Amino acid sequence: MNIPLIIKSSTIETSLVLAPQGDIDMSKAPAMREAIKTALEAKPAKLVIDLSAVTYVDSSGIATLVEALKWTREGRISLTLAGVQPRVKTLLDITKLASMFAVRTTVEEACKT
Amino acid sequence: MVSMEREPEISIRIFSDPHLLATVRGAIDGLAKCVGFQDKSRALITLAIDEAMTNVIRHGYGNQTSGMIWLHMWRSVEPRGLRIIIEDLGKATEPSKIKGRNLEDVRPGGLGVHIIKETMNEATWEARPSGGMRLTLAKWLNAEELAAAYPSPSTPEQSEP
């Protein structure tokens, strides 16, 4: 029942890429939060969160992304979301947060810009 | 306490365990599809109910996983759509104090109520006389969904005399 959130981590040039897989809801958001915190300890120039394998995010997941935004701004690290799926985009629009994030279609684009 | 004149299409009772929410989301999405909601609306309905149950777990039961949550869903005919009731036995909140926060203040948390009010046609919180809270939600099909799921009978073709 308690299926852990799988988060793949990789480095592309100066970007650290986190790629969670599955839903990011109340039960999974804490794991995502920890993964982001750990990733930022390495002080990458850029953090890319690849959401292409995430089909559902609730307000807990959105709160985690907002925390990531806050932490990266404080650490002068660039944050970009990649591969945002339609249902996740809808939630970003409803919460009027879409404009707060840099969003790119693919991880490759996110790492280049 | 549940009553909407007839038995609901789906009734689920779950523990207040966040790990169970994904299972419930599947049931909600399935019934919404049967009623005629298209993908975007189904995403909004699922999200709103998920947020409501998350709020019950977090605020009603203080993240304890042993509380009970009841979810009942009815297919509505007039107007076409879904009616939903969510009940719990957690800590009650004064309904007038349940408000979405100002979105200009960009910070984590506090988005659930805003999402529920923004996505559903009706959302009413009330304290249950026997304890806990009751949230009544409704979502109606939009014009496009109505036309696709419940097309008007076509006019019979005129035959040549």
Contacts between the chains, C-beta under 8 A, distances in Angstrom:
chain1	res1	chain2	res2	distance
A	1	B	19	5.3
A	1	B	20	7.4
A	2	B	19	5.1
A	3	B	19	7.8
A	23	B	22	5.8
A	23	B	25	7.9
A	25	B	18	6.9
A	25	B	21	5.8
A	25	B	22	6.9
A	25	B	50	6.8
A	25	B	54	7.5
A	26	B	18	4.2
A	26	B	21	6.6
A	26	B	54	4.8
A	26	B	57	6.9
A	26	B	58	7.4
A	27	B	18	3.7
A	27	B	19	4.7
A	27	B	21	6.7
A	27	B	22	7.8
A	56	B	22	8.0
A	56	B	25	7.0
A	56	B	46	7.9
A	58	B	47	6.5
A	58	B	50	5.4
A	58	B	51	6.2
A	58	B	54	6.4
A	59	B	51	5.8
A	59	B	54	7.2
A	59	B	109	7.7
A	59	B	111	4.0
A	59	B	112	5.0
A	59	B	115	6.0
A	60	B	54	6.8
A	62	B	108	8.0
A	62	B	111	6.2
A	63	B	108	3.5
A	63	B	109	5.1
A	63	B	111	7.0
A	64	B	108	7.2
A	66	B	106	6.4
A	66	B	107	6.5
A	66	B	108	4.6
A	67	B	108	5.0
A	69	B	106	7.9
A	70	B	107	7.9
A	70	B	108	7.8
A	86	B	39	7.6
A	86	B	40	7.6
A	86	B	43	7.7
A	87	B	39	8.0
A	87	B	43	4.3
A	87	B	47	8.0
A	90	B	40	6.4
A	90	B	43	5.8
A	90	B	44	7.0
A	91	B	47	6.5
A	91	B	115	7.5
A	94	B	44	7.8
A	94	B	114	7.8
A	94	B	115	6.0
A	94	B	118	5.3
A	94	B	119	6.7
A	95	B	103	6.5
A	95	B	111	5.4
A	95	B	114	7.0
A	95	B	115	6.9
A	96	B	103	4.7
A	97	B	103	8.0
A	97	B	106	7.1
A	100	B	106	6.2
